[in-house]
Amino acid sequence: MAFPLRHARLSPSGTASFGRIALPAAALALPPLAAAAVPAQAWTRLAAQPALLHSALLSLWTGLASTALALAATVAILALLHGRSAERWAGAPLVPLLAVPHAAFALGFAFLIAPSGWIVRLLSPEITGFQRPPDWPVPGDPFGLSLIGGLALRELPFLLLAALAAKARIGLVPLEASARTLGCRPVEAFLRVGLPRIRGRIRLPVLAVLVYGTANVDMAAVLAPDLPAPLALRTVRWFFDPDPAGMDLALAAVPLLAALVAVAILLWRPLEEGLFALLERGGRTTAACGLVALAVLALFGAGSLCALVLWALAGPWPFPDALPAALGTRTLELAAVDLAGTLRTTLLLALAVAALAVAGARLLLRPGGAPAPLVPLPLLPLFAPPVVVAPLLQRAALALGAEGTVAAVAAGHLLYALPYALLVLEGPVRRVPPPLFAAARILGASPWRRFTELELPLLFPAFALAFATALSVSFAQYETTLFLGGGRIRTLATETVAYLAAGDRQLAACAGLLAALPPLLGFVPAALAVRRGLSRRAAARTGPRCPPR
């Protein structure tokens, strides 16, 4: 049955229904659409490629495993924090991890776990006895464990923030009280009664994480094995192979990768059912695992960011010294000079994309939960990997004569920034009472005055968070910039991966650090605005307190 778009709503039930029905259907429709223009000889050449099945299974394994690990850690941390005062401020420490682009985080994580990385240095030689770096295939192990760990750590803050927001919007107190009267402990009551309600509200973020994990390129370029590499990474390399035969391989690999994403979505449903059943029965064990997950997130998440900063500022640093002999900003200053034009382009591009994403999301949403009829369509890019969509966008840009222009790159970034702005703004805009705007209109207020004097004060925290989120998404875009930029538009995401491919770890760390700072600076005031808005809302619900007599 076709999805009735005229009744589509971004309410929790509507969003969940859309995620369950339309998005898997769209994923299943991608392979035949992408395969339509592939010549027959391309399929023959692709089938003859060595280890093709291994690359496909590696992509499927890393996507499913990293999503399951991140989701299990999210639920375990929720169970640990449930009913505790720490739950109120749990989102604040996640902001730096959420703001850092994927490639920059992968770089810091690689610096942390490498044989010559910070962890081995801290333990050597006293504990490990190593005087030289060990010969370990990390990162880049053949089973993709480094990539799975990096993906799970990077996506855990996103899922945890989505789950905390969903938990705050639903009333669990009466349900949990009923469960406790039946003999359930508080944690068991939350897992059995509250978790099923949260599950439906985070289905779209979880599917987005699954799609990215199955077909990512930027993190795979840093953490994945190389022989053979995951299918998405091999596809991008074939596209830019100077051998003309590489283009045929890439054209045939795109529909294969789209089919792989569809398979991952179909396999995820039974895997998710089993995972939630296991977590719901876990009780106190699940909460104890949450403590372990929180410790791992704090250690490896914060450690990855610190390692990134340390490598960018490090002078001579022989193994096994735990810290560099000297710290300085000379390399960072030289990188900033070399990348000044790239940084300016990235920043201006991200600011424009973020502004357009917030404006577009607001136009698609209406106060009181009545969004525009086509509101689900902008969410589709969350479930279409950039490595599949970007080549199609590149063909369209070539046909329009726009390939290699800032406008084409901005359009590609906007395609992926708009869904996140929609997800952030949906709840706050839906909760605004429509009679407020009707009364202002009756009193003769112009649209601009209604926006500046009524809507902006009410929704400023949500606008700020949506803007920061869209800014971060634009900074993290790698494949869309690579394809639509045509080599003429470079951003910090592409430069970070390019420096690493050239073997210059310190310049790659400098580029990654420069790519992480602007989104972080955007998230901090947004988080403060959200916290101030929540405080005002709580004060408004409580009302003024009477002074003591």
C-alpha positions, -999 to 999 in steps of 0.1 A, spaced: 0 0 0 14 34 -9 23 57 20 -3 85 22 19 116 21 -11 139 26 -15 124 61 23 121 69 33 137 101 65 140 120 47 130 152 63 100 170 38 76 156 39 90 121 77 92 121 80 56 133 55 44 107 73 62 80 106 46 92 91 11 92 73 12 59 85 39 34 122 40 42 129 3 37 108 5 6 129 34 -7 161 15 1 148 -15 -19 140 8 -48 175 23 -49 194 -7 -65 172 -10 -97 173 28 -101 210 29 -98 215 -1 -121 194 13 -149 223 31 -166 251 5 -160 265 -11 -192 267 -49 -194 305 -50 -196 307 -31 -163 289 -60 -145 313 -85 -161 344 -65 -150 330 -60 -115 323 -97 -111 359 -105 -120 373 -82 -93 391 -102 -66 377 -103 -31 345 -85 -41 323 -107 -19 347 -102 10 344 -64 6 306 -66 5 304 -88 36 329 -66 54 307 -36 48 276 -55 59 293 -68 91 308 -35 102 275 -16 96 254 -41 115 279 -47 143 287 -10 150 249 -1 150 241 -30 174 270 -20 197 261 17 197 224 9 204 231 -16 231 254 9 248 227 36 245 201 15 262 225 4 289 235 40 297 198 50 298 191 22 323 221 33 344 211 70 344 173 64 349 160 81 380 194 97 388 201 134 389 230 129 364 204 123 337 197 160 336 232 170 325 242 138 307 238 155 273 264 183 279 296 161 278 284 146 246 285 179 227 322 178 218 319 143 205 289 151 184 305 183 170 336 166 157 334 155 120 337 118 114 371 119 96 386 140 124 373 116 151 385 86 132 419 102 130 421 108 168 408 73 175 435 59 152 462 79 170 449 64 202 448 27 193 477 24 168 508 3 178 527 36 182 496 53 196 490 69 229 476 39 248 506 17 240 530 46 249 513 51 283 518 14 290 554 11 276 579 0 285 570 -6 322 539 -28 316 543 -40 280 581 -41 278 579 -26 243 609 -6 232 596 -4 197 560 -3 184 546 -38 181 536 -52 147 498 -51 152 474 -46 123 455 -19 141 439 2 128 430 -17 96 426 -52 111 411 -77 86 379 -82 106 371 -45 107 371 -43 145 389 -10 145 362 5 122 334 -11 143 348 5 175 353 39 159 318 39 143 301 28 176 320 55 196 312 82 171 275 73 168 268 66 205 265 103 214 240 109 186 218 79 196 221 88 233 210 124 228 181 112 206 171 87 233 174 112 261 152 137 241 126 109 234 126 99 271 120 135 282 89 138 259 70 108 271 53 104 304 68 73 321 59 80 357 24 64 358 35 34 337 66 28 359 45 32 391 21 5 379 51 -18 370 66 -13 405 33 -22 422 36 -55 404 70 -61 420 94 -47 394 125 -28 405 129 8 391 155 -3 364 134 -33 355 103 -12 353 120 12 329 134 -15 307 100 -33 304 77 -3 303 96 27 292 121 13 267 94 0 243 80 35 240 115 51 235 123 24 209 97 37 184 109 73 188 146 65 180 140 42 150 149 68 124 182 78 141 191 41 144 184 34 108 204 65 98 233 52 118 230 17 102 230 32 67 261 53 74 279 25 90 273 2 61 284 26 34 308 52 50 339 63 33 356 89 55 360 68 86 367 37 65 396 55 48 412 59 83 402 27 102 392 0 77 415 -27 63 429 -20 29 432 -54 12 404 -58 7 387 -25 17 350 -22 23 329 -19 -8 321 18 -4 358 28 -1 366 6 -31 338 23 -51 352 58 -45 387 47 -55 373 32 -87 356 65 -95 388 84 -93 410 57 -108 430 72 -138 424 39 -156 391 43 -177 381 8 -167 377 20 -131 347 41 -141 329 10 -153 337 -8 -121 324 22 -100 292 24 -121 284 -12 -114 295 -10 -77 270 18 -69 238 -4 -74 256 -32 -56 263 -9 -27 226 3 -27 215 -33 -26 239 -40 3 223 -11 23 188 -25 16 200 -60 28 213 -43 60 180 -26 67 161 -59 61 185 -78 84 184 -52 111 148 -57 121 152 -93 135 185 -83 150 169 -53 167 141 -75 181 166 -99 196 188 -71 210 159 -53 227 146 -86 241 180 -93 256 183 -58 270 148 -58 285 155 -90 303 188 -78 316 176 -57 345 205 -47 368 230 -64 344 220 -40 317 226 -10 340 260 -25 350 269 -27 314 259 9 311 286 18 336 311 0 314 298 17 283 300 51 299 336 45 310 346 33 275 329 63 260 347 87 284 381 70 279 381 65 242 359 94 232 378 120 252 411 102 246 405 104 208 400 142 210 430 146 232 451 125 209 440 146 179 450 178 197 483 163 209 494 151 175 486 185 160 508 203 186 535 176 191 572 183 184 596 154 183 579 123 199 600 92 199 586 58 210 579 49 238 577 84 253 542 90 268 543 127 258 562 147 232 595 162 240 580 196 232 546 211 223 541 240 199 518 256 175 542 260 146 529 231 126 493 241 133 501 277 123 517 265 90 487 243 83 463 272 91 482 293 66 482 266 39 445 258 46 433 293 51 414 293 18 400 258 25 390 269 60 373 300 46 354 280 19 344 253 44 331 278 70 312 300 45 297 270 29 286 255 62 271 287 74 251 291 43 240 255 43 230 256 80 210 288 75 192 273 45 186 240 63 170 257 93 149 280 71 138 251 50 129 229 80 109 257 95 89 262 63 81 225 62 68 224 98 38 240 112 29 248 148 7 222 165 19 192 147 5 199 112 35 197 89 35 204 52 22 175 30 56 165 16 76 167 49 88 131 49 106 134 15 135 155 29 142 126 53 150 102 26 187 112 22 193 99 57 188 64 42 206 69 9 244 67 13 263 97 -1 285 74 -21 254 62 -39 237 96 -43 268 117 -50 276 102 -84 240 107 -95 242 143 -83 275 147 -101 258 136 -134 230 161 -128 256 189 -121 275 181 -153 243 182 -173 235 217 -158 271 229 -162 274 233 -124 300 206 -116 329 220 -96 309 251 -84 302 262 -48 265 261 -56 266 224 -65 286 215 -34 262 236 -12 232 218 -28 248 184 -20 255 195 16 220 209 20 205 175 9 220 159 40 218 189 65 181 195 60 169 161 74 189 167 106 175 202 110 140 187 105 145 161 132 158 188 157 130 213 150 101 189 148 94 185 185 97 222 195 76 235 166 50 208 171 46 219 207 39 256 199 2 262 204 -14 274 171 -38 298 188 -8 321 197 -2 327 160 -39 330 152 -43 356 179 -13 376 166 -27 375 131 -61 387 142 -44 416 160 -28 426 127 8 415 133 27 411 101 44 378 93 78 393 100 66 407 134 50 374 143 84 357 136 106 382 154 84 389 184 66 356 189 82 327 172 119 336 176 118 340 214 99 308 218 120 287 194 154 303 197 170 274 215 157 249 190 168 271 161 203 274 176 206 237 181 193 229 145 217 255 131 247 239 150 236 204 139 234 214 103 267 232 105 283 201 119 268 180 91 281 203 64 316 202 79 315 164 79 305 160 43 332 141 24 317 122 -6 294 150 -18 323 175 -18 345 150 -35 321 143 -63 304 177 -68 335 197 -62 353 182 -91 386 187 -74 381 225 -75 362 229 -43 381 216 -13 369 214 23 387 204 55 370 170 54 386 162 20 419 177 30 421 156 62 417 123 43 441 135 16 468 143 42 464 110 58 465 92 24 498 110 18 512 97 51 515 130 69 498 123 102 506 156 118 492 177 90 462 154 89 458 160 127 460 198 121 434 197 94 411 175 115 415 199 145 407 229 123 376 210 110 365 202 146 368 236 161 340 256 143 312 230 148 323 227 185 321 265 188 286 264 172 274 236 196 285 252 228 262 283 226 234 262 212 236 238 242 236 268 266 205 282 248 187 249 251 196 246 288 184 281 295 152 274 276 146 242 296 152 262 329 127 288 319 101 262 310 106 244 343 103 277 362 71 285 342 56 251 351 65 255 388 54 291 391 67 317 415 74 305 450 59 323 479 85 339 502 86 324 537 66 342 563 
